[in-house]
Amino acid sequence: MTEKNVPAIIAETGRLLLRELVDDDLPGLCRVLQDSDVTYAYERVFSDREIGSWLKRQIQCYAQEGFGMWAVVLKETGKMIGHAGISMQVYGDEELPEIGYMFEKEFWHRGFATEAAIACRDYAFAVLGMDTVYSVIRADNVPSRAVARRNGMRITGTAFRSVMGRMVTHYMYSIKKPGT
């Protein structure tokens, strides 16, 4: 948060603003996280309570880690259309910075996920000083895998995540900071 409780702008692209989430973003998050098409990788939608708890954790992450998931706002209209950002995820015995994103369906297939993912990657390298970032994506999530490739990432491994009690194959994409 900046002065006067105005959410900090994290990144700006040609069409998007990435900014810290605030409590008032709960309805926008619900539009995304309660749409079964959007959350199909989780094979369920999330309750208002779960989303509210997740929102509070993101706000805490800003203070504790200096990053988290951010609101993605369409500059042209000021509407929040999804969220994207960086979260630390455990894979095996490692904790890795993962770029993730989710958007309302009406904003799919228009390049917004790629634009936001690139902004997250650049922020991770330039501001956070990270050397490598990851995106771990279900093997059957072809559109998100394409976003990872457009973000300069390549498959560097396979991970298995429990989804609704069964193990699901995910591809681990990564990109290193240039010069490392």
Backbone torsions as a table, in degrees:
resi	resn	phi	psi	omega
1	MET	NA	141.1	175.2
2	THR	-98.4	-169.7	178.2
3	GLU	-55.6	150.1	174.9
4	LYS	58.1	28.6	176.4
5	ASN	59.3	29.8	174.3
6	VAL	-87.7	127.2	-178.1
7	PRO	-63.9	138.5	-179.7
8	ALA	-67.3	136.8	172.2
9	ILE	-81.2	125.0	-178.3
10	ILE	-91.8	-43.1	-177.5
11	ALA	-155.5	154.9	176.3
12	GLU	-133.1	133.8	176.1
13	THR	-117.3	-173.0	178.8
14	GLY	-58.0	-38.5	-175.6
15	ARG	-117.7	-10.5	-169.2
16	LEU	-127.8	152.6	165.0
17	LEU	-115.6	134.7	169.7
18	LEU	-107.8	122.2	-177.3
19	ARG	-136.5	162.4	176.7
20	GLU	-59.4	143.5	173.5
21	LEU	-72.8	149.6	175.1
22	VAL	-131.6	166.0	-178.2
23	ASP	-54.3	-34.9	-179.1
24	ASP	-66.9	-8.7	179.2
25	ASP	-83.3	-2.9	-177.3
26	LEU	-53.7	-46.5	179.3
27	PRO	-60.3	-39.3	178.3
28	GLY	-65.7	-39.9	176.7
29	LEU	-65.0	-38.3	178.3
30	CYS	-63.5	-37.8	177.8
31	ARG	-58.7	-36.7	-178.9
32	VAL	-80.3	-52.7	-169.4
33	LEU	-82.8	-2.5	175.6
34	GLN	-113.0	17.4	175.6
35	ASP	-106.3	114.5	-174.7
36	SER	-63.4	-26.4	175.9
37	ASP	-68.7	-38.9	-179.1
38	VAL	-71.3	-40.0	-174.3
39	THR	-97.7	21.2	-174.6
40	TYR	-59.1	-28.7	179.6
41	ALA	-63.1	-24.9	177.5
42	TYR	-93.1	-11.0	179.8
43	GLU	58.9	31.4	175.7
44	ARG	-170.2	164.9	171.4
45	VAL	-102.1	168.3	-176.0
46	PHE	-109.9	146.7	179.9
47	SER	-77.8	162.5	175.7
48	ASP	-54.7	-42.8	-178.7
49	ARG	-63.8	-44.9	178.3
50	GLU	-61.2	-42.3	-179.0
51	ILE	-67.2	-41.0	177.0
52	GLY	-60.8	-41.8	177.4
53	SER	-65.7	-41.9	178.5
54	TRP	-61.8	-42.9	178.8
55	LEU	-60.0	-45.3	179.2
56	LYS	-62.3	-39.2	177.6
57	ARG	-63.4	-38.9	179.1
58	GLN	-63.5	-43.6	179.7
59	ILE	-62.6	-38.7	175.9
60	GLN	-65.6	-37.4	179.5
61	CYS	-60.0	-37.0	179.7
62	TYR	-57.5	-44.1	-178.6
63	ALA	-73.9	-38.6	-174.0
64	GLN	-83.9	-39.1	-173.8
65	GLU	-114.8	-17.4	-178.3
66	GLY	85.6	7.6	178.6
67	PHE	-160.9	176.0	179.7
68	GLY	171.0	-154.7	173.9
69	MET	-90.5	140.9	-175.4
70	TRP	-121.1	154.8	173.3
71	ALA	-68.7	139.2	172.6
72	VAL	-107.7	119.3	-173.9
73	VAL	-116.9	130.9	176.2
74	LEU	-74.7	117.0	-175.9
75	LYS	-59.8	-38.6	-175.9
76	GLU	-59.4	-36.3	-174.9
77	THR	-117.0	-18.1	-174.7
78	GLY	80.4	5.2	-178.0
79	LYS	-82.9	135.9	170.8
80	MET	-74.7	123.0	-175.9
81	ILE	-111.8	-2.8	-179.9
82	GLY	167.8	-162.3	176.1
83	HIS	-143.3	152.9	178.8
84	ALA	-154.1	156.8	177.8
85	GLY	166.6	-159.0	-175.0
86	ILE	-126.2	131.8	175.4
87	SER	-135.9	149.6	177.2
88	MET	-84.9	126.7	-178.0
89	GLN	-126.6	143.1	-179.4
90	VAL	-92.8	127.3	174.4
91	TYR	-130.8	113.9	-175.7
92	GLY	63.1	-122.1	179.9
93	ASP	-105.2	15.6	-179.1
94	GLU	-117.7	148.2	171.6
95	GLU	-108.4	120.2	-171.2
96	LEU	-121.7	144.3	175.7
97	PRO	-77.4	119.3	-176.4
98	GLU	-113.8	131.7	173.2
99	ILE	-87.6	128.2	178.3
100	GLY	-134.3	164.3	-177.4
101	TYR	-163.5	149.2	172.7
102	MET	-149.5	139.4	-177.9
103	PHE	-133.7	152.0	171.9
104	GLU	-57.8	144.9	-176.4
105	LYS	-54.6	-38.9	-176.1
106	GLU	-64.7	-11.0	-179.9
107	PHE	-109.1	10.7	176.2
108	TRP	-74.4	156.2	172.4
109	HIS	61.0	32.1	177.5
110	ARG	-126.7	9.8	176.5
111	GLY	85.9	1.0	-177.8
112	PHE	-67.5	-40.0	-179.9
113	ALA	-63.5	-42.8	178.2
114	THR	-63.0	-45.7	-179.6
115	GLU	-59.1	-44.8	-179.9
116	ALA	-69.0	-41.5	-179.3
117	ALA	-63.9	-40.3	177.2
118	ILE	-63.7	-42.0	177.8
119	ALA	-61.5	-39.9	177.8
120	CYS	-65.0	-45.0	178.2
121	ARG	-58.4	-48.8	-178.6
122	ASP	-62.7	-38.8	178.0
123	TYR	-64.8	-43.3	179.7
124	ALA	-59.4	-42.5	-178.5
125	PHE	-76.2	-50.0	-171.7
126	ALA	-78.7	-39.6	-173.6
127	VAL	-99.1	-45.0	-176.0
128	LEU	-86.9	-13.3	178.3
129	GLY	71.5	21.7	178.3
130	MET	-73.7	145.7	179.5
131	ASP	-92.8	-27.7	-178.4
132	THR	-143.9	140.3	172.1
133	VAL	-127.2	157.5	-172.9
134	TYR	-128.8	158.2	163.9
135	SER	-136.8	123.8	-179.1
136	VAL	-109.2	116.2	-166.4
137	ILE	-129.2	137.1	175.7
138	ARG	-52.1	140.0	-179.3
139	ALA	-57.7	-31.4	-177.8
140	ASP	-91.1	4.6	-179.8
141	ASN	-93.2	75.4	-174.6
142	VAL	-59.7	-44.5	179.6
143	PRO	-61.1	-42.9	179.3
144	SER	-69.0	-33.3	175.7
145	ARG	-64.1	-37.1	177.0
146	ALA	-65.6	-38.4	176.6
147	VAL	-60.4	-45.3	179.6
148	ALA	-59.5	-42.7	178.7
149	ARG	-64.2	-42.0	178.4
150	ARG	-67.0	-20.5	176.4
151	ASN	-85.0	8.2	177.6
152	GLY	84.4	6.8	-176.5
153	MET	-86.5	154.1	175.9
154	ARG	-130.0	155.0	177.2
155	ILE	-68.2	126.8	179.4
156	THR	-123.0	3.2	178.6
157	GLY	174.7	178.9	177.8
158	THR	-125.3	140.4	176.9
159	ALA	-128.2	155.2	176.5
160	PHE	-121.8	124.4	179.8
161	ARG	-118.2	144.7	175.5
162	SER	-79.6	122.1	177.2
163	VAL	-125.0	113.8	-179.9
164	MET	51.9	41.8	173.7
165	GLY	84.8	4.3	176.8
166	ARG	-131.2	152.1	-177.8
167	MET	-81.9	130.5	-177.5
168	VAL	-121.9	133.8	-180.0
169	THR	-71.9	132.3	175.0
170	HIS	-127.4	146.2	172.9
171	TYR	-96.8	136.0	178.1
172	MET	-96.5	112.0	176.1
173	TYR	-98.5	148.6	175.9
174	SER	-151.7	161.9	173.5
175	ILE	-145.1	139.0	177.2
176	LYS	-96.0	149.0	174.5
177	LYS	-60.5	133.8	178.7
178	PRO	-54.2	135.9	178.6
179	GLY	89.5	2.0	178.8
180	THR	-107.4	NA	NA
